[in-house]
């Protein structure tokens, strides 16, 4: 069968995959918006995590075929098993997202309360994450039985799928060992990494539904030039032909610009913070359940019911429901004018004026940092001599050029406080200009 997708066209789906897709654990994602409150700024952005998951699964199959097209030693049955495991990992990687995706993570219970089986060690007792609930669905719910039964002919199990999503899963390494070679690093990098199918799909999809062009890149060229490298231990790693380096640079920049222009949009950020303030007041009443069965009902509809329940008691809930965000009064960014936000916040606090002070920090990549995760290699085939391999951060200078974080600082107040706060801001700007040093201090040109 096929599923029609506005981004990738017809997506082939096997009957076994359809059983998993039709299960309540996947269908729940129809009721989780991919971009949270972005729909209030970009009216077309009402797409769901369900659509994104299907697209990621589709790209995972294409990426597998490209990266391992030269592995003629990989037998048909083992190739089919590994390919299917990767497709399911991409399909299921977002299962645990709470309502409005990232906006409601603060409602999740401690990971230790979930009791996820088959982990190397128990989950931490601090704030849980959507990744923890993804593992709970895959390993501690009825979805595990559905996957194991549907995929039995291929030898794929839910435990194997979960092992590609998280390194915390205790899975026998031999599952990913074929002909003396380990596939786990390569496959896991395609699920979550610097060049993963998750990012490939959500950039194209979010760009399409928001109506912007920032997230567009040449996905066909990028996938067509994936390859693999085998190290001295027999571990396979994700690789990229050097011909596609410019496409990779464009891919990185597309993500960076989407964060700055869409994901960090001033209105979306404001609604997120309003929701957090609501949770701060009534979080215990709307806290996410730790049970896998109960969490199935914890979706966007549940959140909107909670907001309506507390509308009369919470100005934050009322503001969200009635589409009345706070007003942006000051913003500082590397590309703009530095505003005196810190002293303005002090005045607001001293006067007891309610406000939202928000910082959004964007980075091009973590790959060049100490926590970059799995290595990716670039393959260069010179006209003469052997093939050369370079680690990704040595093959492109983009990481170096965008090494610094982009920090956006914003201050919001209620509409009835805008005039007062605006007057203070004008005054603080004037004071800052008076205190600023002259462009050239006395005597600074003496050596000219």
DAHUSUL-V262378 format. One record per pair of residues at least 12 apart in sequence whose ideal C-beta (glycine too) atoms are under 10 Angstrom apart, sorted by sequence separation. I is the first residue (numbers start at 0). J is the second residue. If there is no record, write none. Layout:
# DAHUSUL-V262378
i = (I,I)
j = (J,J)
This chain:
# DAHUSUL-V262378
i = (0,32,33,34,95,110,111,112,122,145,146,147,158,159,162,163,175,202,203,225,226,227,285,306,328,344,376,377,0,32,33,34,109,110,111,118,122,143,144,146,147,158,162,170,201,202,203,225,226,303,306,307,343,376,377,0,2,32,33,34,64,67,109,110,111,113,143,146,156,202,224,225,226,287,306,329,376,377,410,2,32,33,63,67,109,110,112,142,143,146,159,203,224,225,328,329,341,375,376,377,379,0,31,32,33,109,110,111,115,118,158,159,198,202,224,285,303,340,374,375,377,378,0,30,31,33,34,109,110,115,117,140,143,166,199,222,223,224,226,285,302,303,374,375,376,377,2,29,30,31,33,63,64,95,108,109,110,113,115,116,139,142,143,156,198,200,221,224,225,340,374,376,377,28,29,30,33,63,66,107,108,112,113,115,116,138,155,163,199,221,223,224,285,328,371,375,0,27,28,29,31,62,63,106,107,110,111,115,117,118,137,138,154,163,220,223,224,285,371,27,28,29,31,63,105,106,107,110,113,114,115,117,136,137,162,166,222,284,285,371,27,28,60,63,104,107,109,110,113,115,116,117,137,138,165,196,199,220,221,224,25,26,28,59,60,62,63,104,108,115,116,137,138,163,164,199,220,223,224,285,367,25,28,59,62,104,107,108,110,114,115,137,159,162,163,222,281,284,285,366,367,368,28,59,60,61,104,107,110,113,114,115,136,137,162,163,165,166,220,221,277,281,284,366,367,59,60,63,103,113,117,135,163,164,165,196,217,220,221,328,366,367,25,59,62,116,134,137,138,159,163,164,194,219,220,278,281,329,330,331,332,364,371,25,58,59,101,133,137,163,194,217,218,221,274,277,281,325,327,364,20,56,57,59,60,100,217,220,221,277,280,325,366,56,59,97,134,138,160,216,217,325,327,367,368,55,56,58,59,97,133,134,137,194,216,281,324,366,367,20,56,57,95,96,97,133,216,217,218,274,277,280,281,366,367,20,55,56,57,59,95,96,134,216,217,280,364,365,55,56,95,96,130,131,134,215,216,280,281,363,364,367,368,54,55,56,94,95,97,130,215,216,280,281,363,367,20,53,54,55,56,93,94,95,96,131,189,214,216,277,279,280,16,19,52,53,55,92,93,95,96,130,216,276,277,278,363,364,52,55,92,94,95,215,216,276,277,315,363,364,52,94,95,213,214,276,277,314,362,363,6,16,52,93,94,95,117,185,213,214,273,275,276,277,361,362,363,5,12,49,51,52,92,94,95,117,212,213,273,274,277,362,363,51,52,91,94,95,116,185,195,213,214,215,273,274,276,277,362,363,10,91,94,118,184,185,194,213,214,272,273,276,361,362,6,10,12,48,49,52,117,185,193,194,212,213,214,273,274,360,361,362,5,6,12,48,51,91,92,117,122,182,192,194,211,213,270,273,274,360,361,4,7,10,11,48,91,94,115,119,121,184,193,211,213,214,273,359,360,361,6,7,10,118,119,120,180,188,206,213,214,359,360,2,6,9,10,48,94,119,181,188,189,202,209,212,213,214,270,358,359,360,4,5,8,11,51,88,118,119,120,180,181,185,186,188,194,205,211,269,270,276,358,359,4,7,10,87,115,117,118,119,180,184,185,187,188,203,206,211,269,273,357,358,359,2,6,7,91,117,118,119,181,183,184,185,186,199,202,206,209,210,273,357,358,2,6,48,115,116,117,180,181,182,183,184,185,198,202,205,209,270,272,273,356,357,4,47,115,116,117,180,181,182,184,185,194,198,201,209,272,356,357,2,7,179,180,181,193,199,202,270,355,356,357,2,91,178,180,181,198,199,202,206,209,269,270,355,356,194,198,201,205,266,268,269,354,355,110,176,193,194,205,267,269,354,355,176,177,193,266,269,353,354,355,87,175,198,202,265,266,268,353,354,33,175,352,353,38,130,266,352,28,31,37,87,265,354,28,31,33,35,36,37,87,347,352,353,31,32,35,36,344,352,25,28,31,34,35,265,347,25,28,31,32,33,34,35,36,84,91,344,350,354,16,24,27,28,31,32,33,34,35,83,341,343,352,15,19,25,27,28,30,31,32,34,35,87,92,340,352,25,27,31,83,84,86,87,91,95,263,340,341,343,347,350,13,16,20,24,32,80,83,84,85,87,90,91,94,333,338,340,350,16,19,24,82,83,84,88,89,92,93,333,334,337,338,352,15,19,31,80,81,83,84,87,88,91,92,333,335,338,347,13,79,80,81,82,87,88,91,92,259,332,333,334,346,347,350,12,16,79,80,81,85,86,87,88,89,259,332,333,346,79,80,84,85,88,89,259,331,332,79,83,84,87,88,331,332,347,76,77,83,87,88,276,330,331,332,343,346,12,76,81,84,85,330,331,346,80,84,276,329,330,331,275,329,330,343,346,48,328,329,330,342,343,346,81,273,275,327,328,329,342,345,272,327,328,329,343,271,272,326,327,328,339,340,342,343,272,325,326,327,339,342,343,269,271,325,326,338,341,268,324,325,326,339,340,269,271,325,326,328,339,342,268,324,325,326,328,338,339,342,84,268,323,324,326,327,338,339,84,268,323,325,326,328,329,339,265,325,328,329,336,339,81,328,338,339,80,81,263,265,326,329,337,80,264,318,326,328,329,81,263,328,80,85,89,262,263,31,84,88,92,263,329,77,78,88,91,92,262,314,329,77,85,89,259,76,77,81,85,88,89,258,81,84,85,88,89,258,259,74,88,92,258,59,73,74,81,82,85,92,93,257,258,72,73,77,81,85,92,256,258,72,89,255,70,72,73,89,254,255,256,70,72,88,89,93,255,24,27,73,254,255,70,86,254,25,85,89,252,24,70,251,23,24,251,22,67,251,24,23,24,25,22,23,24,67,22,23,24,63,66,67,22,25,66,24,22,23,24,63,66,19,22,62,63,66,21,22,62,19,62,63,18,19,22,59,62,18,62,66,247,19,15,18,19,59,247,15,18,19,58,59,17,18,62,15,16,62,63,244,15,16,55,62,243,14,15,55,61,242,244,13,15,59,60,237,238,239,241,242,13,15,58,59,62,236,237,238,239,240,241,242,272,15,19,58,59,61,236,237,238,239,240,241,242,273,57,58,234,236,237,238,239,240,241,268,272,13,15,55,56,58,59,236,238,240,241,269,19,55,58,59,268,54,55,58,255,263,265,269,54,55,57,268,55,56,230,247,251,263,265,52,54,55,58,244,252,266,51,54,55,228,230,241,251,255,259,263,265,53,54,228,244,247,248,251,258,52,143,228,241,247,248,249,259,51,54,55,142,227,228,248,252,258,50,51,54,140,141,225,226,228,238,244,245,247,248,251,255,139,140,141,226,227,244,51,139,140,226,236,239,248,48,51,138,142,224,238,241,244,50,51,135,137,140,141,224,236,237,241,46,68,132,135,136,140,239,62,65,66,70,135,61,65,68,69,70,132,46,50,61,64,65,66,67,68,69,129,131,136,228,230,46,62,63,64,65,66,67,68,70,132,135,136,44,58,62,65,66,67,127,228,44,46,61,62,64,65,66,101,46,61,63,65,73,127,132,44,45,46,62,41,43,44,58,61,43,44,70,102,132,42,43,44,34,41,42,43,44,33,37,41,42,67,102,103,106,40,41,66,102,105,106,34,38,41,66,101,102,105,33,34,37,38,66,99,102,103,104,193,33,37,66,99,102,103,106,193,194,66,102,105,193,34,105,192,193,33,34,62,65,99,103,114,98,102,106,112,113,114,115,105,106,112,113,114,108,111,112,113,193,106,107,108,110,192,193,194,106,107,108,109,192,193,105,106,107,108,113,191,192,193,194,103,105,106,107,108,191,192,193,104,192,103,188,189,187,188,108,187,188,98,107,188,184,185,98,184,97,107,183,184,185,106,95,7,6,103,4,7,95,103,106,6,7,97,102,194,6,103,193,5,95,98,99,100,103,106,193,4,6,94,97,98,99,102,6,96,97,98,5,6,95,96,97,98,5,98,99,97,98,99,97,98,193,166,98,166,7,6,44,41,40,41,44,37,40,37,39,40,41,40,41,34,35,37,39,40,34,36,39,37,38,40,34,36,37,39,40,36,39,35,36,38,34,36,37,36,37,35,36,35,36,36,35,48,47,48,47,35,30,31,32,24,27,30,31,32,27,30,31,23,26,27,29,30,31,24,27,28,29,30,32,24,27,30,31,23,30,23,39,36,39,40,39,36)
j = (12,44,45,46,107,122,123,124,134,157,158,159,170,171,174,175,187,214,215,237,238,239,297,318,340,356,388,389,13,45,46,47,122,123,124,131,135,156,157,159,160,171,175,183,214,215,216,238,239,316,319,320,356,389,390,14,16,46,47,48,78,81,123,124,125,127,157,160,170,216,238,239,240,301,320,343,390,391,424,17,47,48,78,82,124,125,127,157,158,161,174,218,239,240,343,344,356,390,391,392,394,16,47,48,49,125,126,127,131,134,174,175,214,218,240,301,319,356,390,391,393,394,17,47,48,50,51,126,127,132,134,157,160,183,216,239,240,241,243,302,319,320,391,392,393,394,20,47,48,49,51,81,82,113,126,127,128,131,133,134,157,160,161,174,216,218,239,242,243,358,392,394,395,47,48,49,52,82,85,126,127,131,132,134,135,157,174,182,218,240,242,243,304,347,390,394,20,47,48,49,51,82,83,126,127,130,131,135,137,138,157,158,174,183,240,243,244,305,391,48,49,50,52,84,126,127,128,131,134,135,136,138,157,158,183,187,243,305,306,392,49,50,82,85,126,129,131,132,135,137,138,139,159,160,187,218,221,242,243,246,48,49,51,82,83,85,86,127,131,138,139,160,161,186,187,222,243,246,247,308,390,49,52,83,86,128,131,132,134,138,139,161,183,186,187,246,305,308,309,390,391,392,53,84,85,86,129,132,135,138,139,140,161,162,187,188,190,191,245,246,302,306,309,391,392,85,86,89,129,139,143,161,189,190,191,222,243,246,247,354,392,393,52,86,89,143,161,164,165,186,190,191,221,246,247,305,308,356,357,358,359,391,398,53,86,87,129,161,165,191,222,245,246,249,302,305,309,353,355,392,49,85,86,88,89,129,246,249,250,306,309,354,395,86,89,127,164,168,190,246,247,355,357,397,398,86,87,89,90,128,164,165,168,225,247,312,355,397,398,52,88,89,127,128,129,165,248,249,250,306,309,312,313,398,399,53,88,89,90,92,128,129,167,249,250,313,397,398,89,90,129,130,164,165,168,249,250,314,315,397,398,401,402,89,90,91,129,130,132,165,250,251,315,316,398,402,56,89,90,91,92,129,130,131,132,167,225,250,252,313,315,316,53,56,89,90,92,129,130,132,133,167,253,313,314,315,400,401,90,93,130,132,133,253,254,314,315,353,401,402,91,133,134,252,253,315,316,353,401,402,46,56,92,133,134,135,157,225,253,254,313,315,316,317,401,402,403,46,53,90,92,93,133,135,136,158,253,254,314,315,318,403,404,93,94,133,136,137,158,227,237,255,256,257,315,316,318,319,404,405,53,134,137,161,227,228,237,256,257,315,316,319,404,405,50,54,56,92,93,96,161,229,237,238,256,257,258,317,318,404,405,406,50,51,57,93,96,136,137,162,167,227,237,239,256,258,315,318,319,405,406,50,53,56,57,94,137,140,161,165,167,230,239,257,259,260,319,405,406,407,53,54,57,165,166,167,227,235,253,260,261,406,407,50,54,57,58,96,142,167,229,236,237,250,257,260,261,262,318,406,407,408,53,54,57,60,100,137,167,168,169,229,230,234,235,237,243,254,260,318,319,325,407,408,54,57,60,137,165,167,168,169,230,234,235,237,238,253,256,261,319,323,407,408,409,53,57,58,142,168,169,170,232,234,235,236,237,250,253,257,260,261,324,408,409,54,58,100,167,168,169,232,233,234,235,236,237,250,254,257,261,322,324,325,408,409,57,100,168,169,170,233,234,235,237,238,247,251,254,262,325,409,410,56,61,233,234,235,247,253,256,324,409,410,411,57,146,233,235,236,253,254,257,261,264,324,325,410,411,250,254,257,261,322,324,325,410,411,167,233,250,251,262,324,326,411,412,234,235,251,324,327,411,412,413,146,234,257,261,324,325,327,412,413,93,235,412,413,99,191,327,413,90,93,99,149,327,416,91,94,96,98,99,100,150,410,415,416,95,96,99,100,408,416,90,93,96,99,100,330,412,91,94,97,98,99,100,101,102,150,157,410,416,420,83,91,94,95,98,99,100,101,102,150,408,410,419,83,87,93,95,96,98,99,100,102,103,155,160,408,420,94,96,100,152,153,155,156,160,164,332,409,410,412,416,419,83,86,90,94,102,150,153,154,155,157,160,161,164,403,408,410,420,87,90,95,153,154,155,159,160,163,164,404,405,408,409,423,87,91,103,152,153,155,156,159,160,163,164,405,407,410,419,86,152,153,154,155,160,161,164,165,332,405,406,407,419,420,423,86,90,153,154,155,159,160,161,162,163,333,406,407,420,154,155,159,160,163,164,334,406,407,155,159,160,163,164,407,408,423,153,154,160,164,165,353,407,408,409,420,423,90,154,159,162,163,408,409,424,159,163,355,408,409,410,355,409,410,423,426,129,409,410,411,423,424,427,163,355,357,409,410,411,424,427,355,410,411,412,426,355,356,410,411,412,423,424,426,427,357,410,411,412,424,427,428,355,357,411,412,424,427,355,411,412,413,426,427,357,359,413,414,416,427,430,357,413,414,415,417,427,428,431,174,358,413,414,416,417,428,429,175,359,414,416,417,419,420,430,357,417,420,421,428,431,174,421,431,432,174,175,357,359,420,423,431,175,359,413,421,423,424,177,359,424,177,182,186,359,360,129,182,186,190,361,427,176,177,187,190,191,361,413,428,177,185,189,359,177,178,182,186,189,190,359,183,186,187,190,191,360,361,177,191,195,361,163,177,178,185,186,189,196,197,361,362,177,178,182,186,190,197,361,363,178,195,361,177,179,180,196,361,362,363,178,180,196,197,201,363,133,136,182,363,364,180,196,364,136,196,200,363,136,182,363,136,137,364,136,182,366,140,140,141,142,140,141,142,185,141,142,143,182,185,186,142,145,186,145,144,145,146,185,188,142,145,185,186,189,145,146,186,145,188,189,145,146,149,186,189,146,190,194,375,148,145,148,149,189,377,146,149,150,189,190,149,150,194,148,149,195,196,377,149,150,189,196,377,149,150,190,196,377,379,149,151,195,196,373,374,375,377,378,150,152,195,196,199,373,374,375,376,377,378,379,409,153,157,196,197,199,374,375,376,377,378,379,380,411,196,197,373,375,376,377,378,379,380,407,411,153,155,195,196,198,199,376,378,380,381,409,160,196,199,200,409,196,197,200,397,405,407,411,197,198,200,411,199,200,374,391,395,407,409,197,199,200,203,389,397,411,197,200,201,374,376,387,397,401,405,409,411,200,201,375,391,394,395,398,405,200,291,376,389,395,396,397,407,200,203,204,291,376,377,397,401,407,200,201,204,290,291,375,376,378,388,394,395,397,398,401,405,290,291,292,377,378,395,203,291,292,378,388,391,400,201,204,291,295,377,391,394,397,204,205,289,291,294,295,378,390,391,395,201,223,287,290,291,295,394,218,221,222,226,291,218,222,225,226,227,289,204,208,219,222,223,224,225,226,227,287,289,294,386,388,205,221,222,223,224,225,226,227,229,291,294,295,204,218,222,225,226,227,287,388,205,207,222,223,225,226,227,262,208,223,225,227,235,289,294,207,208,209,225,205,207,208,222,225,208,209,235,267,297,208,209,210,201,208,209,210,211,201,205,209,210,235,270,271,274,209,210,235,271,274,275,204,208,211,236,271,272,275,204,205,208,209,237,270,273,274,275,364,205,209,238,271,274,275,278,365,366,239,275,278,366,208,279,366,367,208,209,237,240,274,278,289,274,278,282,288,289,290,291,282,283,289,290,291,286,289,290,291,371,285,286,287,289,371,372,373,286,287,288,289,372,373,286,287,288,289,294,372,373,374,375,285,287,288,289,290,373,374,375,287,375,287,372,373,372,373,294,373,374,285,294,375,372,373,287,373,287,297,373,374,375,297,287,200,200,297,200,203,291,299,302,203,204,294,299,391,204,301,391,204,294,297,298,299,302,305,392,204,206,294,297,298,299,302,207,297,298,299,207,208,297,298,299,300,208,301,302,301,302,303,302,303,398,372,305,373,218,218,261,261,261,264,267,261,264,262,264,265,266,266,267,261,262,264,266,267,262,264,267,266,267,269,264,266,267,269,270,267,270,267,268,270,267,269,270,270,271,270,271,271,273,274,274,298,298,299,299,299,296,297,298,291,294,297,298,299,295,298,299,292,295,296,298,299,300,294,297,298,299,300,302,295,298,301,302,295,302,296,319,319,322,324,324,324)
